[in-house]
Amino acid sequence: MTRGQSNNQWSGGIAAHPAPQKFRVQKSVGKVLASIFWDQDGILLTDYLPHGQTINAEYYSSLLVQLKDILKEKRRGKVTKGVLFLHNAPAHRALATQK
């Protein structure tokens, strides 16, 4: 390639190639946040955050209550020494969540 030529499109040589097609960009539907809880036996709970809402201590605490009920139902007899969680976001470390 010579100086000043674009490297986005190659023209010349043995066979000339048509210019690459340009596609219309469509606006995405938006972001979706999913909270997924699992253990060694599989997924226990999947929750999708409602549009326009953020995860705070109150919302996350309600998820933990749901998870507690699901653990009692699906893993009856398996949880004898407690459950270990990895919490890393501020809503997960809030005092309300820890209680």
C-alpha positions as CSV (number, residue, x, y, z in Angstrom):
1,M,0.0,0.0,0.0
2,T,1.2,3.4,-0.7
3,R,1.1,6.4,1.6
4,G,-2.4,8.0,1.6
5,Q,-4.2,4.8,0.6
6,S,-6.9,3.6,2.9
7,N,-6.4,0.2,4.4
8,N,-10.1,-0.3,4.9
9,Q,-10.7,-1.3,1.2
10,W,-8.3,-3.0,-1.1
11,S,-8.7,-2.3,-4.8
12,G,-6.5,-3.5,-7.6
13,G,-4.5,-6.6,-8.1
14,I,-5.8,-9.7,-9.9
15,A,-9.5,-9.3,-9.1
16,A,-11.2,-6.1,-8.0
17,H,-13.5,-6.6,-5.1
18,P,-16.6,-4.6,-4.6
19,A,-16.7,-2.1,-1.8
20,P,-17.8,-3.5,1.6
21,Q,-21.5,-3.1,2.3
22,K,-22.5,-0.6,5.0
23,F,-25.2,-1.8,7.4
24,R,-27.6,0.4,9.2
25,V,-27.1,0.5,12.9
26,Q,-30.2,0.0,15.0
27,K,-30.6,1.3,18.4
28,S,-30.4,-1.5,21.0
29,V,-33.3,-2.4,23.2
30,G,-31.2,-1.5,26.2
31,K,-29.2,-3.2,28.9
32,V,-30.6,-6.0,31.1
33,L,-29.1,-6.9,34.4
34,A,-29.6,-10.4,35.6
35,S,-28.7,-11.8,39.0
36,I,-27.9,-15.5,38.9
37,F,-27.4,-17.6,42.0
38,W,-26.1,-21.2,41.6
39,D,-24.3,-24.0,43.4
40,Q,-22.5,-27.1,42.3
41,D,-25.8,-28.8,41.3
42,G,-27.1,-26.0,39.1
43,I,-28.8,-22.7,38.9
44,L,-31.0,-21.9,41.9
45,L,-32.4,-18.4,41.0
46,T,-32.4,-16.1,38.1
47,D,-33.8,-12.6,38.5
48,Y,-34.0,-9.8,35.9
49,L,-33.9,-6.3,37.2
50,P,-37.0,-4.2,36.1
51,H,-36.2,-1.5,33.5
52,G,-35.2,1.8,35.2
53,Q,-34.5,0.3,38.6
54,T,-31.2,-0.1,40.2
55,I,-30.0,-2.7,42.7
56,N,-29.9,-1.3,46.2
57,A,-29.7,-3.0,49.6
58,E,-33.5,-3.4,49.8
59,Y,-33.9,-5.1,46.4
60,Y,-30.9,-7.4,46.9
61,S,-32.1,-8.3,50.4
62,S,-35.4,-9.4,48.9
63,L,-33.5,-11.6,46.4
64,L,-31.7,-13.2,49.3
65,V,-35.0,-14.0,51.1
66,Q,-36.2,-15.6,47.8
67,L,-32.9,-17.6,47.6
68,K,-33.3,-18.8,51.2
69,D,-36.7,-20.2,50.4
70,I,-35.4,-21.8,47.2
71,L,-32.5,-23.4,49.1
72,K,-34.8,-24.9,51.6
73,E,-37.0,-26.3,48.8
74,K,-34.4,-27.5,46.3
75,R,-31.5,-28.4,48.5
76,R,-33.3,-29.9,51.5
77,G,-30.9,-31.6,53.8
78,K,-27.8,-30.5,51.9
79,V,-27.2,-27.2,53.6
80,T,-25.9,-28.2,57.1
81,K,-23.0,-25.9,57.7
82,G,-24.4,-22.7,56.2
83,V,-24.0,-20.9,52.9
84,L,-21.0,-18.9,51.7
85,F,-21.6,-15.9,49.4
86,L,-19.2,-13.7,47.5
87,H,-20.5,-10.1,47.7
88,N,-18.6,-7.5,45.8
89,A,-21.0,-4.6,44.9
90,P,-21.9,-1.8,47.3
91,A,-25.6,-3.0,47.6
92,H,-24.3,-6.4,48.5
93,R,-22.1,-5.1,51.3
94,A,-24.7,-2.7,52.8
95,L,-25.5,-3.3,56.5
96,A,-29.2,-4.1,55.6
97,T,-28.0,-6.8,53.2
98,Q,-25.6,-8.3,55.7
99,K,-28.4,-8.7,58.3
